[in-house]
Amino acid sequence: MDPFRFDILTLFPDMFPAVLGESIIGRAEEQGILMINPVNIRDFSKDRHKKTDDYPYGGGNGLVMLAQPIYDAWKHVTDGCDLRPMTIYLSPQGRVLDQQLVIRLTSERHLVLLCGHYEGVDERVLEEIVDMEVSIGDYVLTGGEIAAMVLVDAIARQIPGVLSNIGSAADESHANGLLEYPQYTRPRSFLGKEVPEVLLSGHHANIDAWRTARSLQRTRGKRPDLYEAYLQNRDKHD
């Protein structure tokens, strides 16, 4: 199977190998499970100074990214594709990223991510190439690069072969709508606190029941919104 491909349109391509080239994601790329391709928008500028921004029509603060270099960079990575890949603009105006969206995007196999900067991007190129806007939260970042890294990392963890333990993703927080249960490792006693006896029992049914109960308890205490949504969804399927 071909690798899951991310083409990332950015003004700062060197940011990505420094973060995504390490650890689990880096190993998955080395193994050919993922392909992460940062593309420098500046390389497609037709300005002799490689300019990629200009003042907004109508006045206002800051600068706006030019449509032409973005469009040409997008054409560069999409021309020749059998199917047009989904293009996502990382934007504070987009749908807030959650685990359900992550799982949905995993089925795409090829994503183009556009990282904005300054006061935004010329609306005309967004209308032409963008299929979805995604936000990682209700706040504003300097640019879309960090948000793109978050999206790549979240999706990559769902790709078969990326995690060495195939059960890890299924057990994590938000995978089933709940927060993950508490985890413990050696030593059995630390600062007078003991590992719960049930985890030492070897009785898998009891361990599973304990983990489910603690997951519910933790979600109710830390994220009552998720807890209520979980109960409503469970009632629908009962």
C-alpha positions as CSV (number, residue, x, y, z in Angstrom):
1,M,0.0,0.0,0.0
2,D,1.2,3.5,-0.8
3,P,2.2,5.6,2.3
4,F,-0.3,8.1,3.8
5,R,0.8,11.3,2.2
6,F,0.8,14.8,3.7
7,D,1.8,17.7,1.5
8,I,2.2,20.8,3.7
9,L,2.2,24.3,2.0
10,T,4.2,26.6,4.3
11,L,6.5,29.5,4.5
12,F,8.7,27.6,7.0
13,P,9.3,24.1,5.7
14,D,12.3,23.6,8.0
15,M,10.0,23.5,11.1
16,F,8.5,20.1,10.1
17,P,11.5,17.8,10.1
18,A,12.7,19.2,13.4
19,V,9.4,18.0,15.1
20,L,7.9,15.3,12.9
21,G,11.2,13.7,12.0
22,E,11.6,12.4,15.6
23,S,10.2,9.5,17.6
24,I,7.1,7.5,16.4
25,I,6.3,9.7,13.4
26,G,9.9,9.8,12.2
27,R,10.2,6.1,12.4
28,A,6.9,5.6,10.5
29,E,8.2,7.9,7.7
30,E,11.5,5.9,7.5
31,Q,9.4,2.7,7.2
32,G,7.4,4.1,4.3
33,I,4.1,4.2,6.2
34,L,3.9,8.0,6.1
35,M,5.1,10.6,3.6
36,I,5.5,14.1,5.0
37,N,6.4,16.6,2.3
38,P,6.8,20.3,3.4
39,V,6.5,22.6,0.3
40,N,7.9,26.1,0.5
41,I,5.3,28.5,-0.8
42,R,8.0,31.1,-1.4
43,D,9.6,28.9,-4.1
44,F,6.5,29.6,-6.3
45,S,6.5,33.4,-5.9
46,K,6.9,35.2,-9.2
47,D,8.3,38.3,-7.4
48,R,12.1,38.7,-7.8
49,H,12.3,39.1,-4.0
50,K,10.2,36.0,-3.5
51,K,7.5,38.1,-1.9
52,T,4.4,36.2,-0.6
53,D,2.3,38.9,1.0
54,D,0.9,42.3,0.4
55,Y,-1.3,45.0,2.1
56,P,-5.0,44.2,2.2
57,Y,-7.4,46.0,-0.1
58,G,-9.6,48.3,1.9
59,G,-6.9,49.0,4.5
60,G,-6.3,47.4,7.8
61,N,-3.5,46.1,9.9
62,G,-0.9,43.6,8.8
63,L,-0.4,41.8,5.5
64,V,-2.3,39.1,3.6
65,M,-0.7,36.1,1.9
66,L,-0.8,36.3,-1.9
67,A,-3.1,33.9,-3.9
68,Q,-0.7,33.2,-6.8
69,P,2.2,31.5,-4.9
70,I,-0.2,29.4,-2.8
71,Y,-2.2,28.3,-5.9
72,D,1.0,27.4,-7.8
73,A,2.4,25.4,-4.9
74,W,-1.0,23.6,-4.6
75,K,-0.9,22.8,-8.3
76,H,2.6,21.5,-8.0
77,V,1.6,18.8,-5.5
78,T,-1.8,18.0,-6.9
79,D,-1.1,17.9,-10.7
80,G,-0.8,14.3,-11.7
81,C,-2.8,12.8,-8.8
82,D,-5.4,10.3,-9.9
83,L,-7.8,11.8,-7.4
84,R,-7.9,15.4,-6.1
85,P,-6.6,15.2,-2.5
86,M,-8.5,16.9,0.3
87,T,-7.1,20.3,1.0
88,I,-7.3,21.6,4.6
89,Y,-6.6,25.2,5.6
90,L,-5.4,25.5,9.2
91,S,-7.5,28.4,10.5
92,P,-9.0,29.7,13.8
93,Q,-12.3,30.0,11.8
94,G,-12.4,26.2,11.0
95,R,-14.1,23.3,12.6
96,V,-12.4,22.5,16.0
97,L,-10.4,19.3,15.7
98,D,-11.6,16.3,17.7
99,Q,-11.0,12.6,17.6
100,Q,-14.0,11.9,15.4
101,L,-12.7,14.3,12.7
102,V,-9.2,12.7,13.1
103,I,-10.6,9.3,12.4
104,R,-12.7,10.6,9.5
105,L,-9.6,12.2,7.9
106,T,-7.6,8.9,8.3
107,S,-9.6,7.4,5.4
108,E,-8.4,10.1,2.9
109,R,-4.8,8.7,2.4
110,H,-3.6,12.0,0.9
111,L,-4.0,15.4,2.5
112,V,-2.8,18.9,1.5
113,L,-2.4,21.2,4.4
114,L,-2.2,25.0,4.0
115,C,-0.5,27.0,6.7
116,G,-1.6,30.6,6.8
117,H,0.4,33.6,8.2
118,Y,0.1,37.3,8.9
119,E,-3.6,38.5,8.8
120,G,-4.7,35.6,6.6
121,V,-4.9,34.5,3.0
122,D,-6.4,36.0,-0.1
123,E,-10.0,34.7,0.0
124,R,-10.0,33.8,-3.7
125,V,-7.4,31.0,-3.4
126,L,-9.2,29.6,-0.4
127,E,-12.4,29.4,-2.4
128,E,-10.5,27.7,-5.2
129,I,-8.5,25.0,-3.4
130,V,-9.8,24.5,0.2
131,D,-12.2,21.7,1.0
132,M,-12.2,22.1,4.8
133,E,-10.9,24.6,7.4
134,V,-9.7,23.1,10.7
135,S,-8.8,24.8,14.0
136,I,-7.0,23.1,16.9
137,G,-8.7,25.4,19.4
138,D,-10.4,28.8,19.9
139,Y,-7.3,30.8,20.0
140,V,-4.9,32.4,17.5
141,L,-1.4,31.3,16.7
142,T,1.4,33.1,14.8
143,G,0.9,30.7,11.8
144,G,-0.6,27.4,10.8
145,E,2.6,25.3,11.1
146,I,2.1,24.2,14.7
147,A,-1.6,23.4,14.0
148,A,-0.5,21.3,11.0
149,M,1.9,19.4,13.1
150,V,-0.9,18.6,15.6
151,L,-3.1,17.4,12.8
152,V,-0.4,15.2,11.2
153,D,0.5,13.7,14.6
154,A,-3.1,12.9,15.5
155,I,-3.9,11.3,12.1
156,A,-0.6,9.4,11.9
157,R,-1.4,7.6,15.2
158,Q,-4.5,6.1,13.6
159,I,-2.6,4.6,10.6
160,P,-1.9,0.9,10.9
161,G,1.8,0.2,11.6
162,V,2.6,3.6,13.1
163,L,2.1,2.6,16.7
164,S,4.0,-0.6,17.7
165,N,1.2,-1.6,20.1
166,I,-2.0,-1.9,18.0
167,G,-4.2,-1.5,21.1
168,S,-2.6,1.8,22.2
169,A,-4.8,4.1,20.0
170,A,-7.9,2.3,21.1
171,D,-7.2,2.8,24.8
172,E,-6.3,6.5,24.6
173,S,-8.3,9.4,25.8
174,H,-11.2,10.4,23.5
175,A,-11.0,7.1,21.5
176,N,-14.3,6.0,22.9
177,G,-15.6,9.4,24.0
178,L,-14.0,9.1,27.5
179,L,-10.8,10.1,29.1
180,E,-8.2,7.3,29.7
181,Y,-8.0,5.6,33.0
182,P,-5.0,6.2,35.4
183,Q,-1.7,4.5,34.6
184,Y,0.9,3.1,36.9
185,T,4.4,1.5,36.6
186,R,7.3,0.5,38.9
187,P,7.9,0.9,41.8
188,R,4.8,-0.4,43.5
189,S,5.2,2.2,46.2
190,F,6.2,5.9,45.6
191,L,6.0,8.7,48.1
192,G,3.7,6.5,50.2
193,K,1.3,5.9,47.4
194,E,0.6,2.3,46.3
195,V,-0.4,0.9,43.0
196,P,-4.0,-0.2,43.2
197,E,-4.1,-3.9,44.2
198,V,-6.5,-4.9,41.3
199,L,-3.8,-4.0,38.8
200,L,-1.5,-6.6,40.5
201,S,-4.1,-9.3,40.6
202,G,-3.7,-10.7,37.1
203,H,-7.5,-11.0,36.9
204,H,-8.1,-9.4,33.5
205,A,-11.9,-9.0,33.9
206,N,-11.5,-7.2,37.2
207,I,-8.8,-5.0,35.7
208,D,-11.0,-4.1,32.8
209,A,-13.9,-3.3,35.1
210,W,-11.7,-1.1,37.3
211,R,-10.3,0.7,34.3
212,T,-13.8,1.4,32.9
213,A,-15.0,2.7,36.2
214,R,-12.0,5.0,36.6
215,S,-12.4,6.2,33.0
216,L,-16.0,7.2,33.7
217,Q,-15.0,8.8,37.0
218,R,-12.2,10.8,35.5
219,T,-14.3,12.0,32.6
220,R,-17.1,13.0,34.9
221,G,-14.7,15.0,37.1
222,K,-12.5,16.6,34.5
223,R,-14.7,16.8,31.4
224,P,-18.4,16.8,32.4
225,D,-19.3,17.8,28.8
226,L,-17.7,14.7,27.4
227,Y,-19.3,12.6,30.2
228,E,-22.8,13.9,29.3
229,A,-22.2,13.3,25.6
230,Y,-21.1,9.8,26.3
231,L,-24.2,9.0,28.3
232,Q,-26.5,10.5,25.6
233,N,-24.7,8.4,22.9
234,R,-24.9,5.3,25.0
235,D,-28.6,5.7,25.7
236,K,-29.2,6.1,21.9
237,H,-27.7,2.6,21.3
238,D,-29.3,0.8,24.3
